[in-house]
Each structure stands twice: as C-alpha cells, then as structure tokens.
Amino acid sequence: MPVPHLSRTLGLLLAVAGLCAGCAVGAGNSEQRASPQLGDDGRFRNTPDPNTRPSMGSWKIWSRFLFETQADAVPRDPVPVRRLDRAMLEALDPAANHIVRLGHSSHLLKLKGRYWLIDPMFSERASPVQWFGPKRFHATPLSLEELPPIEGVILSHDHYDHLDEGTIVYLRERVQRYFVPLGLRARLQAMGVDPQRVEEFDWWQRTTHASVQLTATPAHHFSGRTLWDRNSTLWTSWLIQSGDERIYFSGDTGYFTGFKTIGERLGPIDIALLENGAYDSYWPSSHKSPEETVQAFKDLGARQFYLVHNSTFNLGFHSWRDPMDRVADIAEREGLPLATPEIGEVLTLGQPRQNRRWWTDLR
C-alpha cells in the first residue's frame, strides 16, 4: 500500500473513529443527565426518524478505507483562495451581517461589527496529530494570528474537522464566550479554556450574547474523538439571529424530518449553511447526499442556499467536485438561490451577488 494512502487511512481511523463504535463515556453533570437526548446507557442518541437508514458494519467500512482506491478525491490544481487581512475585515459595513468562508465548515462571521467563529479549523490536518491524517487542500484565507478579537465561538460537535485542538488552544485567551453542545465544556477545559467562558446547550435551548440570539437545534449525527467515547457528547445545528436576519448552520447531519420543524419553529431563515460532503452509501444517515441537501434547504424554507463541508479535506469516497456539481445542477434546473463562495469570499446578507462555479476548470 502506498505510504500516502496508508497515512490517510490511519488519520481517518482516528479522525472519524466514532463511526465504528466503542464504549461511551457517561454524561457527567445534572443538565446532561436530564437531557431527553441521553439514553439509559449514558450515550446521546438521535431522535427516531423514518428516514434513518442503517450504516454498514465496522469491518466493511474500515476495509473500504484500507483497500479502496479513490478517483479524483483530491484536486490536482490549486484551489483558489481570496486572501484577507484585518484591514479588509474592518472595512466591512459594521451595520450589516457578513459570512466569510474559511474552508470546510469553518466560517468567520462579522455580525453588526463584532466577530464570531463557527467550527474554526485552522490546522493542516483533521486529525489528533499533525504528522498524518486528512490534509487540507488549501491554505486558510487568513492566519490565526491575523484574526480580530472574537466575541464568540460556536461549535457543532467534537469531530476533529470541527473541533480542532490547535485552533482552540491558540484562541483560548482571545475569545469572550464559547457556545457548545452538551458535554463539550469538558473537552474545551482539557484544552485550557476557562470553563466559566463556556455555555453548553441541549436542543432547542437558546441564549443571547452581544445582541446575537443563538438557538441550538437538532441534527442527526454522532460524536466522539476516540474509539472509546462514541456519543458521549451531543451534536447540534444552530440558528443564529443578528438583528432581523437569521443564519442557519447545519453542522454535520444526515437528512431527517427535523429540518422542516426547525424552519417552522424558527423561520423565516435568511440563509442556510448546509453540510454537503463526506456522504456515502455505507453511512447514509450521518451525512446528506447532495439531493438530500437540496431537500433539507426546501424543508427549512430558507431564502438562500449556501454549501459547506466540501473543498478542503478528503473525508469520503466521492470526487472532490461531486458535492458542488450535483447541487449546482439541481439549483440551476430548479432556479434555487445557491451560493457556492470561493474560499475567503465574503457574503453580505441582503446584498445581491453573482454566483459562479469556481471549480469548473480545476482538475
């Protein structure tokens, strides 16, 4: 087996270790124990859903990672990145809400003049170590050192491509508050974050900070950072409201009936940042297919459709372009308001923009 393939496989075995189960660490505090999402076995669970399809067994999944050859999983041409700096960020209208694509599911928000991060991931690899594991396709549009002071960090779950220890350790004294699902306070505390700065949320719980209202909303996924702690922490999507504008961030999730409920309870949603990548028939209910991503957008009743969780890491078996190609084809056919911004591109809510398939001529 070629060394690069072995390196990727070893990294994936750790980086998505929760996929093949293990012993759960029991939920600790009283709020966690009271959660309707917590089972009698001490593990968090998804709400039963008629759309749920079973995953393949552990051996079949890992055999595939070990032995299957992928086609076009990594771009051969450089992925375009729009470089940013502090001056450019400060020049953005402080009265508006802005979304900056940093790569994968990581985003910088400027909400009415204050900065927030969603699932910040600045490390080279989505892995517990930086000498092997899935390696990013492109640089970030700005470095950690160039980030402005951060009002809040919003986390969806504890997988390595969403909760990045290197990023958290660097930012721990530079962030006012952390907003996380149940169980992640202990994760952040182990990384040196003051637990008094961390607020944990069950589904449908909400808070307001710096004039931004945050609501933790359901998702259909799983959690874990080792083979032994599967589902010991919760996973969430988020509804972020700044002024009159609402941003939905799906985190990682399979398709489930909860999208319609979220849209009905918390809409109208101005823009939906929907995960679209790392899907596979071997784990059909943990990540959405492109067609299911389109249906989730329709269920939410959102005004604008924005794709995340692609073009940065190789975490599945589809080609790197497949997530965007399939959704963009449907959106063009059906006239859906799709946004596929380049890495580093700024999208300002309420402002017109011309979407384009930036990846079309890349190999």
C-alpha positions as CSV (number, residue, x, y, z in Angstrom):
1,M,0.0,0.0,0.0
2,P,1.5,3.4,-0.9
3,V,2.5,5.5,2.1
4,P,0.2,8.4,1.3
5,H,-2.8,6.1,1.2
6,L,-1.7,4.4,4.5
7,S,-1.2,7.9,6.1
8,R,-4.7,9.0,5.0
9,T,-6.2,5.7,6.3
10,L,-4.5,5.9,9.7
11,G,-5.7,9.5,10.1
12,L,-9.2,8.6,9.1
13,L,-9.3,5.8,11.6
14,L,-8.7,8.3,14.3
15,A,-10.3,11.4,12.9
16,V,-13.7,9.6,12.4
17,A,-13.2,6.9,15.0
18,G,-16.7,7.3,16.4
19,L,-18.1,5.9,13.2
20,C,-17.4,2.3,14.2
21,A,-18.4,2.5,17.8
22,G,-16.7,1.9,21.1
23,C,-17.6,2.4,24.8
24,A,-19.2,5.6,25.6
25,V,-18.1,7.9,28.4
26,G,-21.0,8.5,30.7
27,A,-22.5,12.0,30.7
28,G,-21.4,13.9,33.7
29,N,-23.4,16.9,35.0
30,S,-27.1,17.1,36.0
31,E,-28.1,19.0,32.9
32,Q,-26.6,16.3,30.7
33,R,-28.3,13.6,32.7
34,A,-31.7,15.4,32.3
35,S,-31.4,15.7,28.5
36,P,-34.1,13.8,26.5
37,Q,-31.3,13.0,24.0
38,L,-29.4,10.9,26.6
39,G,-30.1,7.2,26.7
40,D,-30.1,4.8,29.6
41,D,-26.6,3.7,28.5
42,G,-25.2,7.2,29.1
43,R,-24.8,7.9,25.4
44,F,-26.6,10.6,23.4
45,R,-28.8,9.5,20.6
46,N,-30.6,10.8,17.6
47,T,-34.4,11.3,17.6
48,P,-36.0,8.3,15.9
49,D,-36.8,9.2,12.3
50,P,-38.5,7.3,9.5
51,N,-35.7,8.4,7.1
52,T,-33.0,6.7,9.1
53,R,-31.1,4.0,7.1
54,P,-28.5,1.7,8.8
55,S,-24.8,2.0,8.3
56,M,-22.7,-0.8,7.1
57,G,-20.8,-2.8,9.8
58,S,-17.5,-1.6,11.2
59,W,-15.3,-4.1,9.3
60,K,-16.9,-3.3,5.9
61,I,-16.4,0.5,6.5
62,W,-12.7,0.2,7.6
63,S,-11.9,-2.4,4.9
64,R,-13.1,0.1,2.4
65,F,-10.9,2.8,3.8
66,L,-7.9,0.4,3.8
67,F,-8.3,-1.1,0.3
68,E,-10.5,1.0,-2.0
69,T,-8.8,3.4,-4.4
70,Q,-10.4,6.8,-4.8
71,A,-10.7,8.7,-8.1
72,D,-10.3,12.5,-8.1
73,A,-10.7,12.8,-4.4
74,V,-8.0,15.5,-4.1
75,P,-7.8,18.4,-6.5
76,R,-4.7,18.4,-8.7
77,D,-4.9,22.2,-9.4
78,P,-4.7,24.8,-6.7
79,V,-8.0,25.6,-5.1
80,P,-8.5,29.4,-5.4
81,V,-8.2,31.3,-2.1
82,R,-9.1,35.0,-1.7
83,R,-6.6,36.4,0.8
84,L,-8.0,38.5,3.6
85,D,-6.4,40.8,6.2
86,R,-7.6,42.8,9.2
87,A,-8.0,46.0,7.2
88,M,-10.3,44.3,4.8
89,L,-12.4,42.8,7.6
90,E,-12.6,46.2,9.4
91,A,-13.8,47.8,6.2
92,L,-16.9,45.6,6.1
93,D,-20.0,47.5,6.9
94,P,-20.5,47.3,10.8
95,A,-24.2,47.7,10.4
96,A,-24.6,44.6,8.3
97,N,-24.1,40.8,8.8
98,H,-21.3,39.1,6.9
99,I,-20.2,35.5,6.4
100,V,-16.6,34.7,5.4
101,R,-15.9,31.2,4.1
102,L,-12.6,30.0,5.7
103,G,-12.8,26.4,4.3
104,H,-14.7,23.1,5.1
105,S,-17.3,24.1,7.7
106,S,-15.2,26.9,9.3
107,H,-16.6,30.4,8.9
108,L,-15.8,33.8,10.3
109,L,-18.9,36.0,10.9
110,K,-19.0,39.8,11.3
111,L,-22.4,40.4,12.9
112,K,-23.2,44.1,13.4
113,G,-19.5,44.9,13.8
114,R,-18.5,42.0,16.1
115,Y,-16.7,38.9,15.1
116,W,-17.7,35.3,15.6
117,L,-16.3,31.9,14.5
118,I,-18.2,28.7,13.6
119,D,-16.4,25.4,13.9
120,P,-13.0,27.1,13.5
121,M,-10.4,24.7,11.9
122,F,-7.0,26.2,11.0
123,S,-4.8,23.2,11.4
124,E,-3.1,21.4,8.5
125,R,-4.8,18.1,9.1
126,A,-8.1,17.0,10.5
127,S,-6.6,14.5,12.9
128,P,-5.4,14.1,16.5
129,V,-1.8,14.5,15.3
130,Q,-0.4,16.7,12.6
131,W,2.0,14.2,11.0
132,F,-0.7,12.1,9.4
133,G,-4.4,12.2,8.6
134,P,-6.6,14.1,6.1
135,K,-4.6,17.1,4.9
136,R,-6.2,20.4,3.7
137,F,-6.3,21.2,0.0
138,H,-5.6,24.9,0.5
139,A,-4.4,27.5,3.0
140,T,-6.8,29.5,5.1
141,P,-7.6,32.9,3.7
142,L,-6.0,34.5,6.8
143,S,-3.9,33.0,9.6
144,L,-4.9,32.6,13.3
145,E,-2.6,35.5,14.1
146,E,-4.5,37.8,11.7
147,L,-7.9,37.1,13.3
148,P,-9.6,40.0,15.0
149,P,-10.8,39.7,18.7
150,I,-13.5,37.1,18.7
151,E,-16.8,37.7,20.5
152,G,-18.0,34.1,20.4
153,V,-17.1,30.6,19.1
154,I,-20.0,28.4,18.1
155,L,-19.3,24.6,17.9
156,S,-21.5,21.9,16.4
157,H,-19.8,18.7,17.6
158,D,-16.5,17.2,18.6
159,H,-15.1,15.6,15.5
160,Y,-11.6,16.6,14.5
161,D,-12.7,18.5,11.4
162,H,-15.0,20.7,13.5
163,L,-13.4,20.9,17.0
164,D,-9.7,21.5,16.2
165,E,-7.5,21.5,19.3
166,G,-4.7,23.5,17.8
167,T,-7.1,26.3,16.9
168,I,-8.8,26.2,20.3
169,V,-5.5,26.3,22.2
170,Y,-4.4,29.4,20.2
171,L,-7.7,31.2,20.6
172,R,-8.4,30.3,24.3
173,E,-7.5,33.7,25.7
174,R,-8.8,35.6,22.6
175,V,-12.4,34.6,22.8
176,Q,-15.1,36.1,25.0
177,R,-17.6,33.1,25.0
178,Y,-17.9,29.6,23.7
179,F,-21.3,28.1,22.7
180,V,-21.3,24.3,22.5
181,P,-23.5,21.2,22.7
182,L,-23.8,19.3,26.0
183,G,-20.5,17.6,27.0
184,L,-18.1,19.9,25.2
185,R,-17.3,22.1,28.2
186,A,-15.1,19.3,29.5
187,R,-13.4,19.0,26.1
188,L,-12.6,22.7,26.0
189,Q,-11.4,22.7,29.6
190,A,-9.0,19.9,28.8
191,M,-7.6,22.2,26.0
192,G,-7.0,25.0,28.5
193,V,-10.2,27.1,28.0
194,D,-11.7,28.6,31.2
195,P,-14.9,26.6,31.8
196,Q,-16.6,29.8,33.0
197,R,-16.5,31.1,29.4
198,V,-18.3,28.0,28.0
199,E,-22.0,27.7,27.8
200,E,-23.5,24.2,27.0
201,F,-26.8,23.7,25.2
202,D,-29.3,20.9,24.6
203,W,-31.5,21.1,21.6
204,W,-34.0,24.0,21.5
205,Q,-32.2,25.9,24.3
206,R,-31.2,29.5,23.5
207,T,-29.3,32.4,24.8
208,T,-28.4,36.0,23.8
209,H,-24.9,37.4,23.8
210,A,-23.7,40.7,22.3
211,S,-27.1,41.3,20.8
212,V,-26.9,37.9,18.9
213,Q,-29.5,35.2,19.7
214,L,-28.3,31.6,19.5
215,T,-30.6,28.6,19.4
216,A,-29.2,25.0,19.5
217,T,-31.3,23.0,17.1
218,P,-31.4,19.2,16.4
219,A,-29.2,17.3,14.0
220,H,-28.9,13.7,13.0
221,H,-25.2,12.7,13.5
222,F,-22.9,11.2,16.1
223,S,-19.9,12.3,18.2
224,G,-16.5,11.0,19.5
225,R,-12.8,11.6,19.3
226,T,-11.5,8.1,20.1
227,L,-12.7,4.5,19.7
228,W,-14.0,4.6,23.3
229,D,-16.2,7.8,23.6
230,R,-18.8,7.5,20.9
231,N,-21.8,9.7,21.6
232,S,-20.5,10.8,25.0
233,T,-21.2,14.4,23.8
234,L,-24.1,15.9,21.9
235,W,-24.2,17.3,18.4
236,T,-26.2,20.3,17.2
237,S,-27.1,22.6,14.4
238,W,-27.6,26.3,15.2
239,L,-29.9,29.2,14.4
240,I,-28.0,32.5,14.7
241,Q,-30.1,35.7,14.7
242,S,-28.4,39.1,14.4
243,G,-30.8,42.0,14.1
244,D,-33.7,40.8,11.9
245,E,-31.6,38.3,10.0
246,R,-31.4,34.6,10.7
247,I,-28.5,32.3,9.7
248,Y,-28.9,28.6,10.0
249,F,-25.8,26.4,10.3
250,S,-26.4,22.6,10.0
251,G,-23.2,21.3,11.4
252,D,-22.9,17.7,10.3
253,T,-26.1,15.8,9.8
254,G,-27.9,13.3,7.8
255,Y,-31.3,14.1,6.3
256,F,-34.2,13.9,8.8
257,T,-37.6,15.3,9.4
258,G,-36.2,17.9,11.8
259,F,-35.3,20.3,9.1
260,K,-39.0,21.1,8.5
261,T,-39.6,21.5,12.2
262,I,-36.7,23.9,12.6
263,G,-37.9,26.0,9.7
264,E,-41.5,26.1,11.1
265,R,-40.4,27.0,14.6
266,L,-37.6,29.4,13.9
267,G,-38.1,30.8,10.4
268,P,-38.1,32.7,8.3
269,I,-34.4,31.8,7.7
270,D,-32.5,34.2,5.6
271,I,-29.6,31.8,4.7
272,A,-29.0,28.1,5.3
273,L,-25.4,26.9,5.6
274,L,-25.9,23.2,4.8
275,E,-23.3,20.5,5.0
276,N,-22.7,18.8,1.7
277,G,-19.8,16.4,1.6
278,A,-18.3,13.1,3.0
279,Y,-21.6,11.3,2.2
280,D,-21.6,7.7,1.3
281,S,-24.0,4.7,0.9
282,Y,-22.0,3.0,3.7
283,W,-23.2,5.6,6.3
284,P,-26.4,7.1,4.7
285,S,-27.8,8.7,7.8
286,S,-24.8,10.5,9.1
287,H,-24.3,12.8,6.1
288,K,-26.7,14.0,3.5
289,S,-26.4,13.2,-0.2
290,P,-26.5,16.3,-2.5
291,E,-30.1,15.5,-3.3
292,E,-30.9,15.3,0.3
293,T,-29.1,18.6,1.0
294,V,-31.4,20.2,-1.6
295,Q,-34.4,18.7,0.1
296,A,-33.2,20.0,3.5
297,F,-33.0,23.5,2.1
298,K,-36.6,23.2,0.8
299,D,-37.8,21.8,4.2
300,L,-36.2,24.7,6.1
301,G,-37.9,27.3,3.8
302,A,-34.8,29.4,3.7
303,R,-34.3,32.3,1.3
304,Q,-30.7,31.5,0.3
305,F,-28.8,28.2,0.0
306,Y,-25.1,28.0,1.0
307,L,-22.9,24.9,0.7
308,V,-20.3,23.9,3.4
309,H,-18.2,20.9,4.3
310,N,-16.5,20.4,1.0
311,S,-13.4,21.5,-1.0
312,T,-11.0,21.4,2.0
313,F,-10.5,17.8,3.2
314,N,-10.8,14.3,1.7
315,L,-13.2,12.5,4.1
316,G,-15.2,10.3,1.8
317,F,-15.2,8.3,-1.4
318,H,-16.8,10.8,-3.9
319,S,-14.7,13.1,-6.1
320,W,-13.9,16.4,-4.5
321,R,-16.1,18.2,-7.1
322,D,-19.1,15.9,-6.8
323,P,-20.9,17.7,-3.9
324,M,-20.9,21.0,-5.6
325,D,-21.6,19.7,-9.1
326,R,-24.7,17.8,-8.1
327,V,-26.3,20.5,-6.0
328,A,-25.4,23.2,-8.6
329,D,-27.0,21.2,-11.4
330,I,-30.2,20.9,-9.4
331,A,-30.2,24.5,-8.3
332,E,-29.8,25.6,-11.9
333,R,-32.5,23.4,-13.1
334,E,-35.0,24.4,-10.4
335,G,-33.9,28.1,-10.0
336,L,-32.8,27.8,-6.4
337,P,-30.8,30.7,-4.9
338,L,-27.5,28.9,-4.5
339,A,-24.3,30.3,-3.0
340,T,-21.0,28.4,-3.6
341,P,-18.5,31.1,-2.5
342,E,-14.8,30.7,-3.0
343,I,-12.5,30.2,0.0
344,G,-12.1,33.7,1.5
345,E,-15.1,35.2,-0.2
346,V,-17.4,37.4,1.9
347,L,-21.1,37.1,1.6
348,T,-23.1,40.0,3.0
349,L,-26.7,39.2,3.9
350,G,-29.3,41.2,1.9
351,Q,-26.8,42.2,-0.8
352,P,-27.0,40.8,-4.3
353,R,-24.2,38.6,-5.6
354,Q,-23.5,36.7,-8.7
355,N,-22.8,33.0,-8.0
356,R,-20.4,31.0,-10.2
357,R,-19.0,27.5,-10.4
358,W,-15.4,28.5,-9.4
359,W,-14.3,24.8,-9.5
360,T,-15.4,24.1,-13.1
361,D,-12.0,24.4,-14.8
362,L,-10.0,22.8,-12.0
363,R,-8.8,19.2,-12.2
